[in-house]
Amino acid sequence: MIKDNKEALTLALALAITAPNDKKAEKCVKIADSLAKNMKRKDVELAMKDVLDKMIDSLKEKKDE
């Protein structure tokens, strides 16, 4: 269950990056943009950092396999 806008934004950004096609990615970007407009800049930046950290961790795990 999503508990707040920061978590929702983090998920929307991650889904935009990993979407299987451009249409789905664009839908996620629109959701992320809508969420971000109602958030403090610091919270948006933290969500973006969370996504990047998770993506980097995922790549490291795949490299170690």
Beta strands, then each sheet from edge to edge (+ up, - down):
end
